[in-house]
Amino acid sequence: MTDYQLTRGEQAALQRVFPGADTGNPVERQTLLDLIEAERADHAAYRMLASGTRGQTRRLLMELAADEAKHMRRLSAHCFLRYGSWPQPASCALPRPACSGRKLWAQLREHYQDELAGANTYARLAAAEQGELRYLLEDLAKDELRHSRILMQLLEQ
């Protein structure tokens, strides 16, 4: 995919939708790309964990994987709207296969902590943003907290 260069009219419209947006700021764009990659990794990890489980545990892990894929798509669309180019996929490396028993619970514990950290990151970034990106980051923070509660539910079983 090639980068799309915004016209002056599009840049003006962008400023109306995202006040103060700097389409050339690599730090902001890189932050979005890092978030997209983290969501991509979470999606793959939850799918792998689900593959080693059954029943309600599998269903809940697949729901988490679907949510992470949705987060990735939402962030990617926002990246396109703000910067005029779609993010390039990162590596296709998948996490190690899921394990059962103690290793599964250790992985769920790690993901629980990651979801809480993700919620804090999204909330911190949202507080520094305006407009549509702020709403998106606030939504993602809420989803990450919900994910941590689902993981806690699995660990309590």
Residue pairs with C-beta under 8 A, 6 or more apart in sequence:
1 85
1 86
1 88
2 85
3 84
3 85
4 84
4 85
5 84
6 14
6 23
6 84
10 84
11 23
14 21
14 23
14 81
14 82
15 21
17 81
17 131
17 132
18 82
18 130
18 131
18 132
18 133
19 130
19 131
20 130
21 82
22 28
23 82
23 83
23 84
28 82
29 79
29 82
29 83
31 125
32 75
32 78
32 79
32 82
32 83
32 87
33 79
33 87
35 75
35 121
35 122
36 72
36 75
36 76
36 79
36 87
37 90
38 118
39 68
39 69
39 71
39 72
39 75
40 68
40 72
40 89
40 90
41 95
42 64
42 65
42 68
42 111
42 114
43 65
43 68
43 69
43 72
44 65
44 94
44 95
45 95
45 107
45 111
46 61
46 62
46 64
46 65
46 68
46 111
47 61
47 62
47 65
48 94
48 95
48 96
48 97
48 98
49 61
49 98
49 104
49 107
49 108
49 111
50 57
50 58
50 61
50 62
50 65
50 98
51 97
51 98
52 97
52 98
52 99
52 100
52 104
53 61
53 98
53 100
53 104
56 157
57 154
57 157
60 150
60 153
60 154
61 154
63 150
64 147
64 150
64 151
67 143
67 147
71 140
71 143
74 136
74 140
75 136
75 140
76 86
76 87
78 132
78 133
78 136
79 85
79 86
79 87
80 86
80 87
81 132
82 133
98 104
98 107
99 107
105 155
108 151
108 154
108 155
109 155
111 151
112 148
112 151
112 152
112 155
115 144
115 145
115 147
115 148
115 151
116 144
116 145
116 148
118 140
118 141
118 144
118 147
119 141
119 142
119 144
119 145
119 148
120 141
122 137
122 138
122 140
122 141
122 144
123 137
123 138
123 141
125 137
126 133
126 134
126 137
126 138
126 141
129 137
